[in-house]
Amino acid sequence: MNTPNKLTIARIIMIPFFVAFLMYDITGSADKWIALAIFVIASLTDTLDGYLARKYHLVTNFGKFMDPLADKLLVCSALICFTATGQLAAWITIIIIAREFIISGFRLIAA
């Protein structure tokens, strides 16, 4: 398994920790900042794995499938958490997630 794929898996592993710190009172007032840090780190791993995969020609079928899925899981989990805590209207979350499913469907058909 190459480094970009390991970064993608690491991003998927970060998602439950992000959700836990965002939704539950674990450390007190620092929870939201820790969740933000996890989200930023996960986002940076997305940038890094794409860069490494293209620069060193490490593009794999696993990466082509899992990288966009990991991105969608991260963003959708954040939207769902914000909706659950009342910080975001449910209709906004529904529209964004529906759009993600539609785009993914189009990509599947095109492939």
C-alpha positions in Angstrom: 0.0 0.0 0.0 1.4 3.3 -1.0 1.6 6.6 1.0 -1.3 8.4 -0.7 -3.6 5.4 0.1 -2.4 5.3 3.7 -3.2 9.0 4.0 -6.7 8.3 2.6 -7.2 5.6 5.2 -5.9 7.9 7.9 -8.5 10.5 6.9 -11.2 8.0 7.2 -10.0 7.0 10.7 -10.0 10.6 11.8 -13.7 11.0 11.1 -15.0 9.3 14.2 -12.7 11.4 16.4 -13.8 14.6 14.6 -17.4 13.7 15.3 -16.8 12.7 18.9 -15.0 16.0 19.7 -17.7 18.0 17.9 -20.7 16.2 19.4 -19.7 15.3 23.0 -18.2 17.1 25.9 -14.9 15.2 26.2 -12.3 17.9 27.3 -14.6 20.8 28.1 -14.2 24.0 26.1 -11.4 22.7 24.0 -13.6 20.1 22.2 -14.6 22.4 19.3 -11.0 23.5 18.7 -9.8 19.9 18.7 -12.5 19.0 16.2 -11.4 22.0 14.0 -7.8 20.8 14.2 -8.8 17.3 13.2 -10.8 18.6 10.3 -8.0 20.8 9.1 -5.5 18.0 9.4 -7.8 15.6 7.5 -8.3 18.3 4.8 -4.5 18.7 4.5 -4.0 15.0 4.1 -6.4 15.1 1.2 -4.3 17.8 -0.5 -1.1 15.9 0.3 -2.3 12.5 -0.9 -3.4 14.0 -4.2 -0.1 15.8 -4.7 1.9 12.7 -3.9 -0.2 10.4 -6.1 0.2 12.7 -9.1 3.8 13.6 -8.6 5.1 10.1 -8.1 2.6 8.4 -10.4 1.0 6.5 -7.5 -2.6 6.7 -8.7 -4.4 3.4 -7.9 -7.9 2.1 -8.4 -8.2 2.0 -4.6 -7.3 5.7 -4.4 -9.6 6.7 -7.2 -12.5 5.1 -5.3 -11.6 5.8 -1.7 -10.3 9.3 -1.9 -13.5 10.9 -3.0 -15.4 8.7 -0.6 -13.3 9.8 2.3 -13.8 13.5 1.3 -17.6 13.0 1.2 -17.6 11.2 4.5 -15.7 14.0 6.2 -17.8 16.8 4.8 -21.1 15.0 5.3 -20.3 14.1 8.9 -19.5 17.7 9.6 -22.8 18.8 8.0 -24.8 16.2 9.9 -23.2 17.2 13.2 -23.9 20.8 12.6 -27.5 19.9 11.8 -27.8 17.7 14.9 -26.6 20.5 17.2 -28.9 23.1 15.6 -26.1 25.1 14.0 -27.2 24.4 10.4 -30.7 24.0 8.9 -31.5 20.5 7.9 -32.6 21.5 4.4 -29.1 22.9 3.6 -27.6 19.6 4.7 -30.1 17.6 2.6 -29.4 19.7 -0.5 -25.6 19.4 -0.2 -25.7 15.7 0.5 -28.1 15.1 -2.3 -25.9 17.0 -4.7 -22.9 14.8 -3.6 -24.9 11.6 -4.4 -26.0 13.0 -7.7 -22.5 13.9 -8.8 -21.2 10.5 -7.6 -23.9 8.9 -9.7 -22.9 10.8 -12.8 -19.3 9.9 -12.2 -20.2 6.2 -11.9 -22.3 6.4 -15.1 -19.5 8.2 -17.0 -16.9 5.6 -15.8 
